[in-house]
Amino acid sequence: MAITLSPRRMGWHVSPVGILAACVIAFWAVIAVIGPWIAPHPPGEIVDYDFFGPLTAQYPMGTDYLGRDMLSRVLAGARYTVGISLAAVLIAVSAGVVLGMAAAVTGGWVDTVISRVLDAISSIPSKLFGLVVVAAIGSSIPVLIGVLAVVYTPGSYRFARALAVNVNTMDYVTVARARGERTAYLIRHEILPNILGPVLADMGLRFVFIVLLLSGLSFLGLGVQPPHADWGSLVRENMGGLSFGAPAVLMPSVAIATLTISVNLMIDNLPTRIRDRSD
């Protein structure tokens, strides 16, 4: 007799809200890749002499303060917002998880030194740190990725270390250590698989924080520089149209909101098995 294994039978329950949120995230991920190629106009081309134009069939998101097509600029800006944030969160979480597991397994002065250094970094307000570094070095995509990664590595480290300390006391880790396994083996085969679910959930939250910090830096003029623009830059340069209710200032704000809210909803509606581990 054939046995059908469904997600619910295996202990997984996928919420419709989570599926919808995942679809929105997947949409923006695809747009980040193909956006510049499907944009109806070059992002920097002035296509209309009516600045802050309304929503029309020709310009579905209106035009900006120079008469450029906002749909094209939002599509092109997705690559910078999503790409920079994804690169930064991958670096931050990878570094934080590796350091956290190493500190938990090794202990002693290694744990103390790593913890104190990262605590010193985390004591600096994130926006202030970003403003100082970007203003001193200059704004470029590698600098932005590095700043965002450094800002959020300490939080990822603390989270991973707390999980790894709990796992490190389990019997199977004690047995592996007793049979002479090295630290690298313990980290790779015993600890990492057992903290991966919560780490992925934490990475989603840090991605949201990085998107918001990047948008804040761009809003202050220290993010992605012209002629390129991310969503935060689009909001800043079109702030003059806010009093007119211009779509040019609303559309990039909606894009930021849909991405960040969808990531939060997806994390809140993770399959029950992953969520239980995270709790």
C-alpha positions as a Markdown table, in Angstrom:
| # | Residue | x | y | z |
|---|---|---|---|---|
| 1 | Met | 0.0 | 0.0 | 0.0 |
| 2 | Ala | 1.4 | 3.4 | -1.0 |
| 3 | Ile | 1.9 | 5.9 | 1.7 |
| 4 | Thr | 1.5 | 9.6 | 0.8 |
| 5 | Leu | 3.7 | 11.9 | 2.8 |
| 6 | Ser | 2.1 | 15.4 | 3.0 |
| 7 | Pro | 3.6 | 18.4 | 4.8 |
| 8 | Arg | 0.9 | 18.2 | 7.4 |
| 9 | Arg | 1.5 | 14.4 | 8.0 |
| 10 | Met | 5.3 | 15.1 | 8.4 |
| 11 | Gly | 4.6 | 17.7 | 11.1 |
| 12 | Trp | 4.8 | 20.7 | 8.9 |
| 13 | His | 2.0 | 23.3 | 8.7 |
| 14 | Val | 2.4 | 26.0 | 6.1 |
| 15 | Ser | 0.2 | 29.1 | 6.6 |
| 16 | Pro | -1.5 | 30.8 | 3.6 |
| 17 | Val | -0.1 | 34.1 | 4.9 |
| 18 | Gly | 3.4 | 32.6 | 4.9 |
| 19 | Ile | 2.9 | 31.4 | 1.3 |
| 20 | Leu | 1.7 | 34.8 | 0.2 |
| 21 | Ala | 4.6 | 36.5 | 1.9 |
| 22 | Ala | 7.0 | 34.1 | 0.3 |
| 23 | Cys | 5.5 | 34.9 | -3.1 |
| 24 | Val | 6.0 | 38.6 | -2.6 |
| 25 | Ile | 9.6 | 38.0 | -1.5 |
| 26 | Ala | 10.2 | 35.8 | -4.6 |
| 27 | Phe | 8.7 | 38.5 | -6.8 |
| 28 | Trp | 11.1 | 41.2 | -5.6 |
| 29 | Ala | 14.0 | 38.7 | -5.8 |
| 30 | Val | 13.2 | 38.1 | -9.5 |
| 31 | Ile | 12.8 | 41.8 | -10.1 |
| 32 | Ala | 16.2 | 42.5 | -8.5 |
| 33 | Val | 17.7 | 40.1 | -11.1 |
| 34 | Ile | 15.8 | 41.1 | -14.3 |
| 35 | Gly | 14.4 | 44.5 | -13.3 |
| 36 | Pro | 16.7 | 46.6 | -15.5 |
| 37 | Trp | 16.0 | 44.5 | -18.5 |
| 38 | Ile | 12.2 | 44.7 | -18.3 |
| 39 | Ala | 12.0 | 48.4 | -17.4 |
| 40 | Pro | 10.0 | 50.2 | -20.1 |
| 41 | His | 12.5 | 53.1 | -20.2 |
| 42 | Pro | 16.1 | 53.7 | -19.2 |
| 43 | Pro | 16.1 | 54.7 | -15.5 |
| 44 | Gly | 17.8 | 58.0 | -16.2 |
| 45 | Glu | 15.9 | 59.1 | -19.3 |
| 46 | Ile | 13.5 | 62.1 | -19.0 |
| 47 | Val | 10.3 | 60.8 | -20.7 |
| 48 | Asp | 7.8 | 63.4 | -19.7 |
| 49 | Tyr | 7.9 | 67.2 | -19.2 |
| 50 | Asp | 5.2 | 67.0 | -16.6 |
| 51 | Phe | 7.2 | 66.4 | -13.3 |
| 52 | Phe | 5.5 | 64.5 | -10.5 |
| 53 | Gly | 3.1 | 63.2 | -13.1 |
| 54 | Pro | 0.0 | 61.1 | -12.0 |
| 55 | Leu | -0.6 | 57.4 | -12.6 |
| 56 | Thr | -1.4 | 56.8 | -16.3 |
| 57 | Ala | -1.4 | 53.9 | -18.6 |
| 58 | Gln | 1.9 | 55.0 | -20.1 |
| 59 | Tyr | 3.5 | 55.7 | -16.7 |
| 60 | Pro | 1.9 | 53.3 | -14.2 |
| 61 | Met | 3.8 | 54.7 | -11.3 |
| 62 | Gly | 3.9 | 58.3 | -12.5 |
| 63 | Thr | 7.0 | 60.4 | -13.1 |
| 64 | Asp | 9.5 | 61.9 | -10.7 |
| 65 | Tyr | 10.8 | 65.4 | -10.1 |
| 66 | Leu | 12.6 | 65.4 | -13.4 |
| 67 | Gly | 10.0 | 63.7 | -15.5 |
| 68 | Arg | 11.6 | 60.2 | -15.4 |
| 69 | Asp | 9.5 | 57.1 | -15.4 |
| 70 | Met | 9.1 | 55.9 | -11.8 |
| 71 | Leu | 8.3 | 52.3 | -12.8 |
| 72 | Ser | 11.6 | 52.0 | -14.5 |
| 73 | Arg | 13.5 | 53.5 | -11.6 |
| 74 | Val | 11.8 | 51.3 | -9.0 |
| 75 | Leu | 12.6 | 48.2 | -11.0 |
| 76 | Ala | 16.2 | 49.3 | -11.4 |
| 77 | Gly | 16.4 | 50.3 | -7.7 |
| 78 | Ala | 15.3 | 46.9 | -6.5 |
| 79 | Arg | 18.7 | 45.5 | -7.6 |
| 80 | Tyr | 20.6 | 47.8 | -5.3 |
| 81 | Thr | 18.2 | 47.5 | -2.3 |
| 82 | Val | 17.8 | 43.8 | -2.4 |
| 83 | Gly | 21.3 | 43.0 | -3.7 |
| 84 | Ile | 23.2 | 45.1 | -1.1 |
| 85 | Ser | 21.0 | 44.0 | 1.7 |
| 86 | Leu | 21.3 | 40.3 | 0.8 |
| 87 | Ala | 25.1 | 40.5 | 0.5 |
| 88 | Ala | 25.4 | 42.3 | 3.8 |
| 89 | Val | 23.2 | 39.9 | 5.7 |
| 90 | Leu | 25.0 | 36.8 | 4.3 |
| 91 | Ile | 28.3 | 38.2 | 5.4 |
| 92 | Ala | 27.0 | 39.3 | 8.8 |
| 93 | Val | 25.2 | 36.1 | 9.6 |
| 94 | Ser | 28.1 | 33.9 | 8.3 |
| 95 | Ala | 30.7 | 35.7 | 10.3 |
| 96 | Gly | 28.5 | 35.9 | 13.4 |
| 97 | Val | 27.5 | 32.2 | 13.3 |
| 98 | Val | 31.1 | 31.0 | 12.8 |
| 99 | Leu | 32.4 | 33.2 | 15.6 |
| 100 | Gly | 29.6 | 32.3 | 17.9 |
| 101 | Met | 30.0 | 28.6 | 17.5 |
| 102 | Ala | 33.8 | 28.8 | 17.8 |
| 103 | Ala | 33.4 | 30.9 | 21.0 |
| 104 | Ala | 30.9 | 28.5 | 22.5 |
| 105 | Val | 32.9 | 25.4 | 21.8 |
| 106 | Thr | 36.3 | 26.8 | 22.6 |
| 107 | Gly | 35.4 | 28.9 | 25.6 |
| 108 | Gly | 38.1 | 30.5 | 27.7 |
| 109 | Trp | 40.0 | 33.6 | 26.5 |
| 110 | Val | 38.8 | 33.0 | 22.9 |
| 111 | Asp | 35.2 | 33.5 | 24.0 |
| 112 | Thr | 36.1 | 36.5 | 26.1 |
| 113 | Val | 38.1 | 38.3 | 23.5 |
| 114 | Ile | 35.6 | 37.8 | 20.7 |
| 115 | Ser | 32.6 | 38.7 | 22.9 |
| 116 | Arg | 34.2 | 41.9 | 24.2 |
| 117 | Val | 35.3 | 43.1 | 20.8 |
| 118 | Leu | 31.9 | 42.6 | 19.3 |
| 119 | Asp | 30.2 | 44.1 | 22.3 |
| 120 | Ala | 32.2 | 47.2 | 21.8 |
| 121 | Ile | 31.1 | 47.4 | 18.2 |
| 122 | Ser | 27.4 | 46.8 | 19.1 |
| 123 | Ser | 27.6 | 49.6 | 21.7 |
| 124 | Ile | 27.8 | 52.2 | 18.8 |
| 125 | Pro | 24.4 | 53.2 | 17.4 |
| 126 | Ser | 24.0 | 51.6 | 14.0 |
| 127 | Lys | 23.0 | 54.8 | 12.1 |
| 128 | Leu | 25.8 | 56.8 | 13.8 |
| 129 | Phe | 28.3 | 54.2 | 12.9 |
| 130 | Gly | 27.1 | 54.1 | 9.3 |
| 131 | Leu | 27.1 | 57.8 | 9.0 |
| 132 | Val | 30.6 | 58.2 | 10.3 |
| 133 | Val | 32.2 | 55.5 | 8.2 |
| 134 | Val | 30.4 | 56.4 | 5.0 |
| 135 | Ala | 31.1 | 60.1 | 5.4 |
| 136 | Ala | 34.8 | 59.4 | 6.1 |
| 137 | Ile | 35.5 | 56.8 | 3.5 |
| 138 | Gly | 32.9 | 57.7 | 0.9 |
| 139 | Ser | 29.8 | 55.9 | -0.4 |
| 140 | Ser | 30.3 | 53.0 | -2.7 |
| 141 | Ile | 28.6 | 49.6 | -2.9 |
| 142 | Pro | 31.5 | 47.7 | -1.3 |
| 143 | Val | 31.7 | 50.2 | 1.5 |
| 144 | Leu | 27.9 | 50.0 | 2.1 |
| 145 | Ile | 28.0 | 46.2 | 2.2 |
| 146 | Gly | 30.9 | 46.3 | 4.6 |
| 147 | Val | 29.4 | 48.8 | 6.9 |
| 148 | Leu | 26.0 | 47.0 | 7.1 |
| 149 | Ala | 27.7 | 43.7 | 7.7 |
| 150 | Val | 29.9 | 45.0 | 10.5 |
| 151 | Val | 26.9 | 46.7 | 12.2 |
| 152 | Tyr | 24.8 | 43.5 | 12.3 |
| 153 | Thr | 27.6 | 40.9 | 12.9 |
| 154 | Pro | 27.6 | 41.4 | 16.8 |
| 155 | Gly | 23.8 | 40.6 | 17.0 |
| 156 | Ser | 24.1 | 37.5 | 14.9 |
| 157 | Tyr | 27.1 | 36.5 | 17.0 |
| 158 | Arg | 25.2 | 36.8 | 20.3 |
| 159 | Phe | 22.3 | 34.9 | 18.9 |
| 160 | Ala | 24.4 | 32.0 | 17.5 |
| 161 | Arg | 26.6 | 31.8 | 20.6 |
| 162 | Ala | 23.5 | 31.5 | 22.8 |
| 163 | Leu | 22.2 | 28.7 | 20.7 |
| 164 | Ala | 25.6 | 27.0 | 20.4 |
| 165 | Val | 26.2 | 27.1 | 24.2 |
| 166 | Asn | 23.0 | 25.2 | 24.8 |
| 167 | Val | 23.8 | 22.6 | 22.1 |
| 168 | Asn | 27.3 | 22.3 | 23.4 |
| 169 | Thr | 26.1 | 20.8 | 26.7 |
| 170 | Met | 24.1 | 18.0 | 25.0 |
| 171 | Asp | 25.1 | 14.4 | 25.5 |
| 172 | Tyr | 25.8 | 13.7 | 21.8 |
| 173 | Val | 28.4 | 16.6 | 21.8 |
| 174 | Thr | 29.9 | 15.3 | 25.0 |
| 175 | Val | 30.2 | 11.8 | 23.4 |
| 176 | Ala | 31.8 | 13.3 | 20.2 |
| 177 | Arg | 34.3 | 15.2 | 22.3 |
| 178 | Ala | 35.1 | 12.1 | 24.4 |
| 179 | Arg | 35.9 | 10.1 | 21.3 |
| 180 | Gly | 38.4 | 12.7 | 20.3 |
| 181 | Glu | 36.6 | 14.7 | 17.6 |
| 182 | Arg | 38.2 | 18.1 | 16.8 |
| 183 | Thr | 36.6 | 21.5 | 17.3 |
| 184 | Ala | 35.9 | 21.8 | 13.5 |
| 185 | Tyr | 34.1 | 18.5 | 13.5 |
| 186 | Leu | 31.9 | 19.5 | 16.5 |
| 187 | Ile | 31.0 | 22.8 | 14.9 |
| 188 | Arg | 30.3 | 21.4 | 11.4 |
| 189 | His | 28.5 | 18.1 | 12.3 |
| 190 | Glu | 27.1 | 18.5 | 15.8 |
| 191 | Ile | 26.3 | 22.1 | 16.4 |
| 192 | Leu | 25.5 | 23.8 | 13.1 |
| 193 | Pro | 22.8 | 21.4 | 12.0 |
| 194 | Asn | 21.0 | 21.8 | 15.3 |
| 195 | Ile | 20.9 | 25.6 | 15.2 |
| 196 | Leu | 20.3 | 26.1 | 11.5 |
| 197 | Gly | 16.6 | 26.7 | 11.7 |
| 198 | Pro | 16.7 | 29.5 | 14.3 |
| 199 | Val | 19.7 | 31.0 | 12.5 |
| 200 | Leu | 17.7 | 31.2 | 9.2 |
| 201 | Ala | 14.8 | 32.9 | 11.0 |
| 202 | Asp | 17.2 | 35.4 | 12.6 |
| 203 | Met | 18.8 | 36.0 | 9.2 |
| 204 | Gly | 15.4 | 37.1 | 7.9 |
| 205 | Leu | 14.9 | 39.6 | 10.7 |
| 206 | Arg | 18.4 | 41.0 | 10.1 |
| 207 | Phe | 17.7 | 41.3 | 6.4 |
| 208 | Val | 14.8 | 43.6 | 7.3 |
| 209 | Phe | 16.9 | 45.7 | 9.6 |
| 210 | Ile | 19.6 | 46.0 | 6.9 |
| 211 | Val | 17.0 | 47.1 | 4.3 |
| 212 | Leu | 15.7 | 49.8 | 6.7 |
| 213 | Leu | 19.2 | 51.0 | 7.6 |
| 214 | Leu | 20.3 | 51.1 | 4.0 |
| 215 | Ser | 17.2 | 53.0 | 3.1 |
| 216 | Gly | 17.9 | 55.4 | 5.9 |
| 217 | Leu | 21.4 | 56.1 | 4.8 |
| 218 | Ser | 20.2 | 56.6 | 1.2 |
| 219 | Phe | 17.5 | 59.0 | 2.5 |
| 220 | Leu | 20.3 | 61.0 | 4.2 |
| 221 | Gly | 22.3 | 61.1 | 0.9 |
| 222 | Leu | 25.0 | 58.6 | 2.1 |
| 223 | Gly | 23.7 | 55.5 | 0.4 |
| 224 | Val | 23.7 | 54.5 | -3.3 |
| 225 | Gln | 24.9 | 57.6 | -5.3 |
| 226 | Pro | 23.6 | 59.0 | -8.6 |
| 227 | Pro | 23.2 | 58.1 | -11.4 |
| 228 | His | 22.2 | 54.9 | -9.6 |
| 229 | Ala | 19.5 | 54.9 | -6.9 |
| 230 | Asp | 18.0 | 52.4 | -4.5 |
| 231 | Trp | 14.5 | 52.8 | -3.0 |
| 232 | Gly | 15.7 | 55.0 | -0.2 |
| 233 | Ser | 17.3 | 57.4 | -2.7 |
| 234 | Leu | 14.1 | 57.5 | -4.7 |
| 235 | Val | 12.2 | 58.6 | -1.6 |
| 236 | Arg | 14.7 | 61.3 | -0.7 |
| 237 | Glu | 14.9 | 62.8 | -4.2 |
| 238 | Asn | 11.2 | 63.0 | -4.6 |
| 239 | Met | 10.3 | 64.3 | -1.1 |
| 240 | Gly | 9.2 | 67.6 | -2.8 |
| 241 | Gly | 6.2 | 65.9 | -4.2 |
| 242 | Leu | 4.9 | 64.7 | -0.8 |
| 243 | Ser | 2.7 | 67.7 | -0.4 |
| 244 | Phe | 1.1 | 66.9 | -3.8 |
| 245 | Gly | 0.6 | 63.3 | -3.0 |
| 246 | Ala | 2.8 | 62.4 | -5.9 |
| 247 | Pro | 3.2 | 58.7 | -6.7 |
| 248 | Ala | 6.9 | 59.3 | -7.1 |
| 249 | Val | 7.4 | 59.5 | -3.4 |
| 250 | Leu | 4.8 | 56.9 | -2.5 |
| 251 | Met | 5.8 | 54.0 | -4.8 |
| 252 | Pro | 9.4 | 53.4 | -3.5 |
| 253 | Ser | 8.0 | 53.6 | 0.0 |
| 254 | Val | 5.4 | 51.0 | -0.9 |
| 255 | Ala | 8.2 | 48.8 | -2.3 |
| 256 | Ile | 10.2 | 49.0 | 0.9 |
| 257 | Ala | 7.1 | 48.3 | 3.0 |
| 258 | Thr | 6.0 | 45.3 | 0.9 |
| 259 | Leu | 9.4 | 43.7 | 1.1 |
| 260 | Thr | 10.1 | 44.2 | 4.8 |
| 261 | Ile | 6.5 | 43.3 | 5.9 |
| 262 | Ser | 6.6 | 40.2 | 3.7 |
| 263 | Val | 9.8 | 39.0 | 5.3 |
| 264 | Asn | 8.4 | 39.5 | 8.8 |
| 265 | Leu | 5.2 | 37.7 | 7.9 |
| 266 | Met | 7.1 | 34.8 | 6.4 |
| 267 | Ile | 9.2 | 34.5 | 9.6 |
| 268 | Asp | 6.1 | 34.7 | 11.8 |
| 269 | Asn | 4.4 | 31.9 | 9.6 |
| 270 | Leu | 7.4 | 29.6 | 9.3 |
| 271 | Pro | 6.5 | 25.9 | 9.2 |
| 272 | Thr | 5.7 | 24.7 | 12.7 |
| 273 | Arg | 8.8 | 22.5 | 13.0 |
| 274 | Ile | 11.2 | 25.3 | 12.3 |
| 275 | Arg | 9.2 | 27.8 | 14.4 |
| 276 | Asp | 9.3 | 25.4 | 17.4 |
| 277 | Arg | 13.0 | 25.1 | 17.1 |
| 278 | Ser | 13.3 | 28.9 | 16.9 |
| 279 | Asp | 11.2 | 29.3 | 20.1 |
